Amino acid sequence: MARVELVMPKMGESIMEATILKWRKNPGDSIELDEPVLDIATDKVDSEVPSPVAGVLVEVLYKENDIVPINQAIAIIETAVGAAAVAASPAIQEAPTAAPAVPFVPAPAAAAAEITTGGRFYSPLVRNIAKEEGISSAELDRIVGTGAEGRVSKKDILDYVQTRKAAPIATPVAAPAPTPSPVAAPTTAPAVSISGNVEVVEMDRMRKLIADHMVMSKHTSPHVTSFVEVDVTNLVNWRNRVKDQFKKQYGENITFTPIFIEAIARAIRDYPMINISVDGTRIIVKKDINIGMAAALPSGNLIVPVVKNADYLNLTGLTKQVNDLANRARQNQLKPEEIQGGTFTLTNVGTFGNVMGTPIINQPQVAIMAAGAIRKKPAVLETEHGDVIAIRQMMFLSLSYDHRVVDGSLGGSFLRRVGDYLEQFDPNRAI
């Protein structure tokens, strides 16, 4: 019999730890090759961890909600073949370091985390980031944590660092607390009175991350939103005409989303300064055009998979990418790298019957576009015989942008250019 370590896999370049959400197998259960053993969560995405071998789960080294560094053994699987020595799990590429004499006993909690004078636990990764950024222990204790038991995750401290650069927070010095003023702003959230026929629901992990990210974005970027109304009659008529043939030819349903992404990518080429991020007083111009598309999950939460190099894909390629990412997002099967690296985001509020929206920027990007519902409306058309009123397919586009680096001229011109590309859609276009 051989004993094989199941290790915490590396889920991305910047991810150094993950939280165990749920064990799907218990000690004594049989496991097939590549069968999911547990579910884990990182700052970016939830994932399944498959077994590298077939055998029996004999030992679980960490409990649910524990935060475990990557490459750390989390369980032992016993196989029916092989030598008696412990084998390294093929679930990661890097070979683990030599094991001590008792290889299967998990390290004590103090080895994986450090404690401040306030009694709060921090992972070595968080402590190292704090040290590099000059964050004191007192300042670290004030950061709101979204990890298990309120622990500060890597995302929490990186978000705090970014906010701190935009508005530095002075390290407090030892001094008597001032007497509160009757007009002073409260330092803590006001107490909420709960009575009557109510239900209190704790936010899940993803909702907490979304909440923190949205608050951080509004704190970081002064938001401005511009709107245009677009006549997409030609586009709608073309899709209605070709959708059955497209499905038959490519095996894909063509929606409006890939068409919107195509227009956005073209407009970004015309206005590359919309495809940037901000680092302090530096502007980072992104050469790749990676379009994130906000997707609603069955849980009600949102996730933003990214179509990489969207400007190099034709409409068929965009359709395949959009459908694949959307389907796997709903099934919680996205890889960490598929929700990273976005340079611009599209959200389709029309999916919910909304005619327009004022979306919040997906940091560190500087702009996000919302596509409203397409409605039949009377519109004035200019013809060679004079103006006429006709029934047209109309929609609103809105663009929220970071007014630190995108002014009204750039934001409005870019938005208008996207609208122009949609209005100029060729109704005779071949598929």
Secondary structure, DSSP 4 states (H G I P E B T S, - for coil): -EEEEEE----STT--EEEEEEESS-TT-EE-TT-EEEEEE-SS-EEEEE-SS-EEEEEE-S-TT-EEETT-EEEEEEESSS-SSPBPPTTSSSPPPPP-SSTTSPPPHHHH-EE-TTS-EE-HHHHHHHHHTT--HHHHHTSPP-SGGGPPPHHHHHHHHHHHHHS--PPP-S-PPPPPPTTSPPSSPPP----SS-------HHHHHHHHHHHHHHHHS-EEEEEEEEE-HHHHHHHHHHHHHHHHHHS----SHHHHHHHHHHHHHH-GGGSEEEETTEEEE-SS--EEE-EE-TTS-EE--EETTGGG--HHHHHHHHHHHHHHHHTT---GGGGS--SEEEE-GGGGT-S---PPP-TT-SEEEEE---EEEEEEEEETTEEEEEEEEEEEEEEEEETTT--HHHHHHHHHHHHHHHHT--TT---
